[in-house]
Amino acid sequence: MKLKDQFRFIRQNTKKNKVFMIATGCTFLIVLLIAYGLYTPKIEVEIPQSTKVVGIEVSTENLNDEDITRMEDIEGVRAVTRKKGVRQFCLGIKYTTEGYEGIVSTYSPHFPSVLEAGIELAEGRLPESKYEVIVGDRFPSSLRSPRSPDHNVEDMNEIEAVKGEEWFDEEVLGHTFSLNLFMVNEEEVRNFPVTVVGVLDSGTNSVYITDDLFAEIESFTGTLNDELVNSQDFCEMDTENTLYESVVVYANYVDSMPGVLEELRNMGYVIMYP
């Protein structure tokens, strides 16, 4: 190919690749400017402030309502949730319904602080009247026919396999169960009808009752936190210093957590988690 033809070939290809060459040249120019500090690229990255609920579990030993108030006043705290336990765990609290029964742990949480903490239900709503309750999502697996073998089921696949034959297999939301209480060494038994209005995605089978129902149960048992004791052994207890089953402090944001943890420790509280 002659020199004139080679020149013509280069010109033709250059026209076809003009856009590519301009882009390449501009990129090379920007690299040079950055290298000599004459141009600083502006990179905008949106970093959303975390709103994830962060819980700090505090030891409940000797805690009372005054301690709860002090924790709520800590800067960066969103809410302090607490719950009392119906302390019949050694014998359990029996729930029954139409041929099914189960022994289930029962608690009385402070529902306003649950809302403030941002804890959400998988289904339904929080209780609005005395005999309304919420349950853990595994609550149905605790209810079985009295004719069923006495065994614990942990694996969800196993629960699905036996459900409908031995285990309660109906929608719990809106269902009414009977909560059965009794006194040690006494024949007196009282049944409280409770209706499920919410399901908590907690991986537990627990039942959560209202403060009003908890107080009524305490009145029935005559003991603090509904403990089962012999009448002759019962003595007056200081209800102003009621110990909670669980106390959890929720920070506003993840970034608030270190400061809240430090302040709780400075105030003398024992951190259980994290």
For each residue, the residues with C-beta under 8 A, 3 or more apart:
1: 5 6 9
2: 5 6
3: 6 7
4: 7 8
5: 1 2 8 9
6: 1 2 3 9 10
7: 3 4 10 11
8: 4 5 11 12
9: 1 5 6 12 13
10: 6 7 13 14
11: 7 8 14 15
12: 8 9 15 16
13: 9 10 16 17
14: 10 11 17 18 21
15: 11 12 18
16: 12 13
17: 13 14 20 21
18: 14 15 21 22
19: 22 23
20: 17 23 24
21: 14 17 18 24 25
22: 18 19 25 26
23: 19 20 26 27
24: 20 21 27 28
25: 21 22 28 29
26: 22 23 29 30
27: 23 24 30 31
28: 24 25 31 32
29: 25 26 32 33
30: 26 27 33 34 39
31: 27 28 34 35
32: 28 29 35 36
33: 29 30 36 38 39
34: 30 31 37 38 39 40 41
35: 31 32
36: 32 33
37: 34 40
38: 33 34
39: 30 33 34
40: 34 37
41: 34
42:
43:
44:
45:
46:
47:
48:
49: 253 255
50: 253 254 255
51: 118 253
52: 253 254
53: 78 117 118 119 250
54: 250 251 253 254 256 257
55: 81 117 248 249 250 273
56: 248 249 250 251 257 260 261 264 271 273 274
57: 246 247 248 271 272 273
58: 63 71 247 248 249 264 269 270 271 272
59: 63 269 270 271 272
60: 63 243 244 245 246 247
61: 243 270
62: 241 243
63: 58 59 60 67 68 243 244 247
64: 67 68 240 241 242 243
65: 68 69 240 242
66: 69 70
67: 63 64 70 71 269
68: 63 64 65 71 72 80 82 247
69: 65 66 72 73
70: 66 67 73 74 267
71: 58 67 68 74 77 80 247 249 264 267 269
72: 68 69 77 79 80
73: 69 70 77
74: 70 71 77 249 260 263 264 267
75: 259 260 263
76: 251 252 253 256 257 259 260
77: 71 72 73 74 80 249 250 251 252 256 260
78: 53 116 117 118 250 251 252
79: 72 113 114 116 117 118 249 250
80: 68 71 72 77 113 247 248 249 250
81: 55 109 110 113 114 117 119 246 247 248 250
82: 68 109 110 113 244 246 247 248
83: 107 108 109 110 208 244 245 246
84: 107 108 214 225 242 244 245
85: 89 105 106 107 108 225 245
86: 93 106 107 108 209 214 217 225 226
87: 225 226 227 228
88: 91 92 93 181 226 227 228
89: 85 92 105
90: 228
91: 88 184 228
92: 88 89 103 104
93: 86 88 103 104 105 106 179 180 181 207
94: 101 102 103 104 179 180
95: 101 102 104 142 143 177 178 179 180 207
96: 100 101 177 178 180
97: 100 101 143 168 175 176 177 178
98:
99: 145 146
100: 96 97 143 144 145 167 168
101: 94 95 96 97 143 144 146
102: 94 95 142 143 144 168 205
103: 92 93 94 142
104: 92 93 94 95 139 142 205 206 207
105: 85 89 93 204 205 206 207
106: 85 86 93 179 206 207 208 209
107: 83 84 85 86 206 207 208 209 245 246
108: 83 84 85 86 208 209 210 211 213 214
109: 81 82 83 113 114 208
110: 81 82 83 113 114 211
111: 114 115 126 127 210
112: 115 116
113: 79 80 81 82 109 110 116 117
114: 79 81 109 110 111 117 119 126
115: 111 112 118 119 126
116: 78 79 112 113 250
117: 53 55 78 79 81 113 114 248 250
118: 51 53 78 79 115 250
119: 53 81 114 115 200
120:
121: 124 125 126 134 198 199 200 201
122: 137 199 200 201
123: 173 198 199
124: 121 134 173 196 197 198 199
125: 121 128 197 198
126: 111 114 115 121 134 197 198
127: 111 132 133 134 197 198 208 209 210
128: 125 132 197
129: 132 210
130: 210 212 213 216
131: 192 193 194 195 210 213
132: 127 128 129 194 195 196 197 210
133: 127 194 195 196 197 207 208 209 210 213
134: 121 124 126 127 196 197 198 199 200 207 208
135: 139 172 196 198 199 200 205 206 207 208
136: 139 199 200 202 203 204 205 206 207
137: 122 199 200 201 202 203 204
138: 141 142 159 203 204 205
139: 104 135 136 142 143 172 196 199 205 206 207
140: 143 163 167 168 169 170 172
141: 138 153 159 163 167 205
142: 95 102 103 104 138 139 205
143: 95 97 100 101 102 139 140 167 168
144: 100 101 102 148 166 167 168
145: 99 100 148 166 167
146: 99 101
147: 166
148: 144 145 166 167
149: 166
150:
151:
152:
153: 141 158 159 162 167
154: 158
155: 158 159
156: 159 160
157: 160 161
158: 153 154 155 161 162
159: 138 141 153 155 156 162 163 167
160: 156 157 163
161: 157 158
162: 153 158 159 165 166 167
163: 140 141 159 160 166 167 168 169
164: 167 169
165: 162
166: 144 145 147 148 149 162 163
167: 100 140 141 143 144 145 148 153 159 162 163 164
168: 97 100 102 140 143 144 163 172
169: 140 163 164
170: 140 175
171: 174 175
172: 135 139 140 168 175 196 199
173: 123 124 196 197 198 199
174: 171 195 196 197
175: 97 170 171 172 195 196
176: 97 193 194 195 196
177: 95 96 97 193 194 195 196
178: 95 96 97 191 192 193 194
179: 93 94 95 106 191 192 193 194 207 209
180: 93 94 95 96 189 190 191 192
181: 88 93 189 190 191 192 217 220 221 226
182: 186 187 188 189 190 228
183: 186 188 221 228 231
184: 91 228 229 230
185: 230 231
186: 182 183 231
187: 182
188: 182 183
189: 180 181 182
190: 180 181 182 220
191: 178 179 180 181
192: 131 178 179 180 181 213 216 217
193: 131 176 177 178 179
194: 131 132 133 176 177 178 179 207 209 213
195: 131 132 133 174 175 176 177
196: 124 132 133 134 135 139 172 173 174 175 176 177 199
197: 124 125 126 127 128 132 133 134 173 174
198: 121 123 124 125 126 127 134 135 173
199: 121 122 123 124 134 135 136 137 139 172 173 196
200: 119 121 122 134 135 136 137 204 208
201: 121 122 137
202: 136 137 206
203: 136 137 138
204: 105 136 137 138 200
205: 102 104 105 135 136 138 139 141 142
206: 104 105 106 107 135 136 139 202
207: 93 95 104 105 106 107 133 134 135 136 139 179 194
208: 83 106 107 108 109 127 133 134 135 200
209: 86 106 107 108 127 133 179 194 213 214 217
210: 108 111 127 129 130 131 132 133 213 214
211: 108 110 214 215
212: 130 215 216
213: 108 130 131 133 192 194 209 210 216 217
214: 84 86 108 209 210 211 217 218 226
215: 211 212 218 219
216: 130 192 212 213 219 220
217: 86 181 192 209 213 214 220 221 226
218: 214 215 221 222 223 224 225 226
219: 215 216 222
220: 181 190 216 217 226
221: 181 183 217 218 226 227 228
222: 218 219 231 234
223: 218 226 227 228 229 234 237
224: 218 227 237 239 242
225: 84 85 86 87 218 242 243
226: 86 87 88 181 214 217 218 220 221 223
227: 87 88 221 223 224
228: 87 88 90 91 182 183 184 221 223
229: 184 223 233 234
230: 184 185 233 234
231: 183 185 186 222 234
232:
233: 229 230
234: 222 223 229 230 231
235:
236:
237: 223 224
238: 241
239: 224 242
240: 64 65
241: 62 64 238
242: 64 65 84 224 225 239
243: 60 61 62 63 64 225
244: 60 63 82 83 84 247
245: 60 83 84 85 107
246: 57 60 81 82 83 107
247: 57 58 60 63 68 71 80 81 82 244
248: 55 56 57 58 80 81 82 117
249: 55 56 58 71 74 77 79 80 260 264
250: 53 54 55 56 77 78 79 80 81 116 117 118
251: 54 56 76 77 78 254 256 257 260
252: 76 77 78 256
253: 49 50 51 52 54 76 256 257
254: 50 52 54 251 257
255: 49 50 258
256: 54 76 77 251 252 253 259 260
257: 54 56 76 251 253 254 260 261
258: 255 261 262
259: 75 76 256 262 263
260: 56 74 75 76 77 249 251 256 257 263 264
261: 56 257 258 264 265 271
262: 258 259 265 266
263: 74 75 259 260 266 267
264: 56 58 71 74 249 260 261 267 269 271
265: 261 262 268 269 271
266: 262 263
267: 70 71 74 263 264
268: 265
269: 58 59 67 71 264 265
270: 58 59 61
271: 56 57 58 59 261 264 265 274
272: 57 58 59
273: 55 56 57
274: 56 271
